Amino acid sequence: MAESFAGLRAREFGYLDEGGHVYLDHTGTGLPPRSLVTASAERIAGGCYGNPHSESPASRASGELLAEARRAVLRHFNADPGEYAVIFTPNATGALRLVGEAYPFTPRGRLVMSLDNHNSVNGLREYARAKGATTAYVPVHGPDLRIDEERLTDTLTARGHGHRRPQGLLAYPAQSNFTGVQHPLEWIEQAHAHGYDVLLDAAAFVPTNTLDLSRFHPDFTAVSWYKVLGHPTGVGSLIARREALARLRRPWFSGGTIHAASAQAEWHVLADDEAAFEDGTVNFLSVPDVAAGLDWINGIGMDRVHTHVTRLTGLLLTGLRALRHSDGSPMVRVYGPDSIAARGGTVALNLLGADGGIVDERIVTRDSARRGVSLRTGCFCNPGAGEAAFSLSLRRLRAAARRELASMDAYLEVLGLPSAGAVRVSLGLASQPKDVETFLSFVAETYRDQVPRTAGLTARVGC
């Protein structure tokens, strides 16, 4: 019989209740299970592992574990090893950078991005612009802040210079790290049909959802393993179709990425497949923990994790709708879907005072910390979703960019915003109903019928 999530919480994440923690930032990072951390320490302390760029016994031991970790990642995503390669990176951002710097953008090409994207995806536009490619954003619309599918189709089918169909790259998240919206994976095939490669940011999606790469075939998929497993940190992956990987042209080489190089003659020969993209020495002491972690989470079952988090998300959304001031006015404004349909366990919101105004997120940060509640506030490195949530027009944003203002508060005044961002509550496999209940009680007890002030708060920092 499968272990209950309550039992799993007590066994693997007992430090939460022992320390009085209410952890609601699973989109920021997953939590490390005790058994994985213990097993990692025992493996490292019980063996001899060397730099894998050699043939010594210690090096071969590391190489074998790295090879098994690649196989484990492919198995987890049901990916054909003949079609896909696994490149280990420091995080999802590192995976995205590898694609951005090496993708064959041209002046006739185009980078298409959704407005709902993490800044590590937004940064790809600088690589595209440097090579003369056009960049285009597809907006979000409606109260759910979903990507406008009609506009996406129009953008993908638009003709380029000389009425030629442009070769390009579509980059979008499987799940928004701001609103929790899950964007259709069917867009991958649509983009391919119009001559685009697809870069899928799966960092927020894969911790609680199954990604089947035998059904969907993005050319590049970026993940961070600490978001899925909690341990280890400092390891991500770029899962790339070998055909697409062969088209990338790296602007440099480094130790570990070449077969041979000459300093005097100034030539080099890149290594094959994965090795050409793993700069320096891969994190060979931590990468094997990915394989152990995937065995652990697959033992629980990703479908069970998804169902568990979906149920808790429904409890949270229902509870947020029920929060009211004494006069019946709402205490919460949710950004994005207010139901569990096509969404993950990430919920962005602002708290509303008794006067209907937004409670400054700095107040929420301060008050939640006092209650031992860990959540996230700000724009979550996703400015596009934030701009849409707060209905900021392009005209107003450009006007603010032209001003030289001394503080974030001054920019907020120009933009007409009472707050620099939202509050993000995100749930994961370690979450329990009592975490949701504690958060809802905290909001009701702290802010009902209150009109909070900002006096004495420290200055904001950028996201």
C-alpha positions in Angstrom: 0.0 0.0 0.0 1.4 3.4 -1.0 2.5 5.7 1.9 0.2 8.6 2.6 1.5 12.1 2.0 1.0 12.8 5.7 3.3 9.9 6.5 5.8 11.1 3.9 5.7 14.5 5.5 6.5 13.1 8.9 9.3 10.8 7.6 11.0 12.9 5.0 10.2 16.5 5.9 9.7 16.3 9.7 12.0 19.3 10.1 9.1 21.5 9.0 6.9 20.7 11.9 9.8 20.2 14.3 10.9 23.8 13.5 7.4 25.3 13.3 7.8 26.1 9.6 5.0 26.7 7.2 6.7 26.4 3.8 4.7 27.9 0.9 7.5 28.5 -1.7 7.7 25.3 -3.6 8.0 27.1 -6.9 11.1 28.8 -5.5 12.6 25.5 -4.5 11.5 22.0 -3.5 12.4 20.7 -0.1 15.1 18.1 0.4 13.9 14.7 1.7 16.0 13.5 4.6 16.6 10.1 3.0 18.1 11.6 -0.1 20.5 13.8 1.8 21.6 10.9 4.0 22.1 8.6 1.1 24.1 11.3 -0.7 26.5 11.7 2.2 26.9 8.0 2.6 27.7 7.6 -1.1 30.3 10.3 -1.1 31.9 9.3 2.1 31.9 5.6 1.2 33.6 5.8 -2.3 36.4 7.4 -4.2 35.3 9.6 -7.1 37.6 11.6 -9.4 37.4 14.0 -12.2 35.5 12.1 -15.0 37.9 13.5 -17.7 40.2 10.6 -17.2 40.4 6.8 -17.2 41.6 6.2 -13.6 39.5 4.0 -11.4 38.2 7.0 -9.5 37.4 8.8 -12.7 35.6 5.8 -14.2 33.5 5.5 -11.0 32.3 9.0 -11.5 31.7 8.5 -15.2 29.6 5.4 -14.6 27.4 7.4 -12.1 27.1 10.3 -14.6 26.0 7.9 -17.4 23.4 6.4 -15.1 22.1 9.8 -14.2 21.6 10.7 -17.9 19.7 7.4 -18.4 17.6 8.2 -15.3 16.6 11.6 -16.7 15.7 10.1 -20.1 13.6 7.4 -18.4 11.8 10.0 -16.2 10.7 11.9 -19.3 10.1 8.8 -21.4 12.6 10.1 -23.9 14.2 8.0 -26.6 18.0 8.1 -26.1 18.4 8.0 -29.8 16.4 11.2 -30.1 17.4 13.1 -27.0 20.6 14.0 -25.2 20.9 15.1 -21.6 23.3 18.0 -20.8 23.9 18.8 -17.1 24.0 22.5 -16.2 24.1 24.5 -13.0 20.3 25.2 -13.3 17.6 25.9 -15.8 19.0 29.3 -16.4 22.3 27.7 -17.5 20.4 25.4 -19.8 18.6 28.4 -21.4 21.9 30.3 -21.8 23.4 27.4 -23.7 20.6 27.6 -26.3 20.6 31.3 -26.5 24.3 31.7 -27.1 24.5 29.0 -29.7 21.2 29.1 -31.6 21.6 30.0 -35.3 19.6 33.2 -35.2 19.8 35.2 -38.5 18.4 38.5 -39.8 15.7 36.6 -41.5 14.8 34.7 -38.4 12.6 35.4 -35.4 12.5 34.7 -31.7 8.9 34.4 -30.5 8.3 34.5 -26.8 5.2 34.6 -24.6 4.7 37.7 -22.4 4.5 35.2 -19.6 8.1 34.1 -19.3 10.8 34.0 -16.6 13.6 36.5 -17.1 16.0 33.7 -18.0 13.9 33.2 -21.1 13.4 36.9 -21.7 17.2 37.2 -21.8 17.3 35.2 -25.0 16.2 38.2 -26.9 19.6 39.8 -26.4 21.3 36.9 -28.2 18.7 37.1 -31.0 19.0 40.9 -31.4 22.8 40.6 -31.5 22.5 38.4 -34.6 19.9 40.6 -36.2 16.9 38.4 -35.6 13.4 39.9 -35.0 11.9 39.4 -31.5 8.2 39.2 -30.9 6.1 38.8 -27.8 2.7 37.1 -27.7 0.4 38.7 -25.2 -1.7 37.2 -22.5 -5.4 38.0 -22.2 -8.4 37.6 -20.0 -8.7 37.3 -16.2 -6.8 33.9 -16.3 -3.8 35.6 -18.0 -3.4 32.8 -20.5 -1.4 33.3 -23.7 -3.5 34.6 -26.5 -3.6 31.5 -28.8 -5.0 33.3 -31.8 -2.2 35.9 -31.6 0.4 33.0 -31.2 -0.9 31.4 -34.4 -0.8 34.7 -36.2 2.8 35.3 -35.1 4.0 31.9 -36.1 2.4 32.1 -39.5 3.6 35.7 -40.3 5.9 36.0 -43.2 9.4 37.5 -42.8 11.6 39.6 -45.0 10.9 39.1 -48.7 7.7 37.2 -47.8 9.7 34.2 -46.8 8.7 32.0 -43.9 11.2 32.7 -41.2 13.2 30.1 -39.4 12.9 30.8 -35.7 12.6 29.8 -32.1 9.5 29.7 -30.0 10.2 29.9 -26.2 7.5 29.6 -23.6 6.9 28.0 -20.2 5.0 24.8 -19.7 3.7 26.4 -16.5 3.9 30.0 -15.4 6.1 30.7 -12.4 3.9 33.7 -11.7 0.3 32.6 -12.1 0.5 28.8 -12.3 -1.1 28.8 -15.7 -0.3 25.7 -17.7 0.2 26.5 -21.4 -0.6 23.8 -24.0 2.1 21.5 -24.9 0.3 21.0 -28.2 1.8 24.3 -29.3 5.1 22.4 -29.8 3.8 20.5 -32.9 2.1 23.6 -34.2 5.3 25.6 -34.0 7.2 22.8 -35.8 4.7 22.8 -38.6 5.5 26.5 -39.2 9.3 26.0 -39.2 10.1 26.9 -35.6 12.2 25.1 -33.1 10.7 25.1 -29.6 12.5 25.8 -26.3 10.3 24.7 -23.4 10.9 26.1 -20.0 9.7 23.2 -17.8 11.2 24.4 -14.5 7.9 25.2 -12.8 6.0 22.3 -14.5 8.0 19.2 -13.9 8.0 19.2 -10.0 4.3 18.2 -10.0 3.5 17.1 -13.5 4.5 14.4 -15.9 6.3 15.5 -19.1 6.2 12.8 -21.7 8.8 13.4 -24.4 7.6 10.5 -26.4 4.4 12.4 -27.0 5.6 16.0 -27.1 8.9 16.7 -28.8 10.3 20.1 -27.8 13.7 20.7 -29.3 15.1 22.0 -26.0 13.7 21.5 -22.5 15.2 23.3 -19.5 14.8 22.0 -15.9 16.3 22.7 -12.4 16.5 19.6 -10.3 16.4 21.4 -7.0 12.9 22.5 -7.9 11.8 18.9 -8.4 13.8 17.1 -5.7 15.0 19.7 -3.2 18.4 18.1 -3.4 20.9 18.6 -4.9 21.1 22.3 -5.6 23.4 23.5 -8.4 22.3 20.9 -11.0 19.9 21.4 -13.9 19.5 19.8 -17.3 19.1 20.8 -20.9 17.2 17.9 -22.6 17.8 18.5 -26.3 16.9 16.7 -29.5 20.1 15.5 -31.0 19.1 16.9 -34.4 18.5 20.3 -32.9 21.7 20.1 -30.8 23.7 19.5 -33.9 22.6 22.9 -35.4 23.9 24.9 -32.4 27.2 26.7 -32.8 28.9 27.6 -29.6 30.8 30.9 -29.6 33.6 29.5 -27.4 35.1 26.3 -26.1 36.4 25.3 -22.7 37.9 22.5 -20.7 35.9 19.4 -21.1 34.1 20.4 -24.3 36.8 19.5 -26.9 38.5 16.5 -28.4 41.7 18.5 -29.1 42.9 22.1 -29.3 46.0 24.0 -30.3 47.1 27.3 -28.6 49.8 28.2 -31.2 47.8 27.1 -34.3 44.5 28.4 -32.8 42.2 25.6 -33.7 40.0 23.3 -31.7 37.7 20.3 -32.3 34.6 20.2 -30.2 33.5 17.0 -28.5 30.4 15.1 -29.6 26.8 15.6 -28.3 26.5 16.3 -24.6 30.2 16.7 -23.9 30.5 19.8 -26.2 28.1 21.7 -23.9 29.2 20.7 -20.4 31.8 23.4 -19.7 34.6 22.5 -17.3 34.1 19.7 -14.9 30.5 18.6 -14.4 29.3 18.5 -10.8 30.2 14.8 -10.5 29.6 14.5 -6.8 26.0 15.9 -7.0 24.7 14.8 -10.4 24.3 11.1 -9.2 21.8 12.5 -6.6 19.5 13.3 -9.5 19.3 9.6 -10.4 18.6 8.7 -6.7 16.0 11.5 -6.4 14.2 10.4 -9.6 14.0 6.8 -8.2 12.6 8.3 -5.0 10.0 10.5 -6.6 9.0 7.8 -9.1 8.5 5.5 -6.2 5.9 7.9 -4.9 4.4 8.4 -8.4 4.2 11.6 -10.3 0.5 11.1 -10.9 -0.1 10.9 -7.2 2.0 14.0 -6.6 0.0 15.9 -9.2 -3.3 14.8 -7.7 -2.1 15.7 -4.2 -1.0 19.2 -5.2 -4.1 19.8 -7.3 -6.3 19.0 -4.4 -4.4 21.4 -2.1 -4.6 24.1 -4.7 -8.3 23.7 -4.8 -8.5 24.1 -1.0 -6.3 27.2 -1.2 -8.4 28.9 -4.0 -11.7 28.1 -2.2 -10.3 29.5 1.0 -9.1 32.6 -0.6 -12.5 33.3 -2.2 -14.1 33.0 1.2 -11.9 35.6 2.9 -14.0 38.7 3.5 -13.9 41.8 5.5 -16.8 42.4 7.9 -18.6 44.5 5.3 -18.4 41.5 2.8 -15.7 43.0 0.6 -13.0 40.6 -0.6 -9.7 40.4 1.2 -7.8 38.8 -1.7 -7.3 39.4 -5.4 -6.0 36.4 -7.3 -4.1 36.8 -10.6 -4.6 34.0 -13.0 -7.1 31.1 -12.9 -9.4 30.9 -9.9 -10.1 27.2 -10.5 -7.9 24.1 -10.7 -8.4 23.7 -14.5 -5.1 23.8 -16.5 -3.1 25.3 -13.7 -0.5 24.2 -11.2 0.0 24.8 -7.5 1.4 28.3 -7.9 -1.1 31.1 -6.8 -0.3 34.8 -7.2 -2.4 37.3 -5.3 -2.5 40.6 -3.5 -4.2 41.1 -0.1 -6.7 43.9 0.1 -7.3 46.2 3.0 -10.6 47.2 4.4 -10.5 50.3 2.1 -10.1 48.1 -1.0 -6.5 49.1 -1.5 -3.6 46.6 -2.0 -1.7 45.7 1.1 2.0 46.5 0.3 3.8 43.3 -0.2 6.6 44.4 2.2 4.0 44.4 5.0 3.1 40.8 4.0 6.7 39.8 3.9 7.3 41.2 7.4 4.1 39.8 9.0 4.4 36.3 7.4 8.0 36.0 8.5 6.9 36.7 12.1 4.4 33.8 11.9 7.0 31.4 10.5 5.4 31.4 7.0 7.8 31.2 4.1 6.3 32.6 0.9 7.5 34.8 -2.0 6.7 38.4 -2.8 7.7 40.6 -5.8 7.4 40.0 -9.5 9.1 36.6 -9.4 11.5 37.4 -12.3 8.5 37.4 -14.6 7.9 41.1 -15.5 5.6 40.3 -18.5 3.0 38.4 -16.3 3.3 41.1 -13.7 2.7 43.9 -16.3 -0.4 42.0 -17.5 -1.6 41.4 -14.0 -1.4 45.0 -13.1 -2.7 46.2 -16.5 0.4 48.3 -17.3 0.2 49.7 -20.8 3.3 49.9 -23.1 2.9 53.7 -23.1 3.2 53.9 -19.4 6.1 51.5 -19.2 8.0 53.4 -21.8 7.4 56.6 -20.1 8.8 55.2 -16.8 11.9 53.9 -18.6 12.6 57.5 -19.8 12.7 58.9 -16.3 15.7 58.9 -14.1 14.2 58.3 -10.7 16.0 57.8 -7.4 14.0 54.9 -6.0 11.7 52.0 -6.7 8.9 53.9 -4.9 9.4 56.8 -7.4 9.0 54.4 -10.3 5.8 53.0 -8.7 4.4 56.5 -8.4 5.0 57.1 -12.1 3.4 53.7 -13.0 0.5 54.4 -10.7 1.1 51.3 -8.7 0.5 50.9 -4.9 2.8 47.9 -4.7 5.9 46.5 -6.5 4.5 43.1 -6.9 2.3 40.3 -5.7 2.3 37.6 -3.1 3.0 34.1 -4.3 1.9 31.0 -2.5 3.1 27.7 -4.0 2.4 24.1 -3.0 4.4 20.9 -3.4 4.6 17.2 -2.5 5.6 18.1 1.1 2.6 20.4 1.6 -0.3 19.4 3.8 -3.8 20.8 4.3 -2.7 22.3 7.6 -0.2 24.6 5.7 -3.1 26.0 3.6 -5.2 26.4 6.8 -2.4 28.2 8.6 -1.9 30.6 5.8 -5.6 31.4 5.5 -5.9 31.9 9.3 -2.8 34.2 9.2 -4.4 36.4 6.5 -7.8 36.5 8.3 -6.3 37.3 11.7 -3.8 39.8 10.5 -5.6 41.8 7.9 -9.4 41.6 8.3 -10.9 45.1 8.6 -7.3 46.6 8.7 -6.0 49.4 6.6 -2.2 48.8 6.7 0.3 51.6 6.5 3.8 51.5 5.0 5.6 53.7 7.5 8.9 52.3 8.7 9.3 49.8 5.9 12.6 49.3 4.3 13.2 50.2 0.6 12.2 47.8 -2.1 14.7 45.8 -4.0 14.3 44.8 -7.6 13.3 41.3 -8.6 
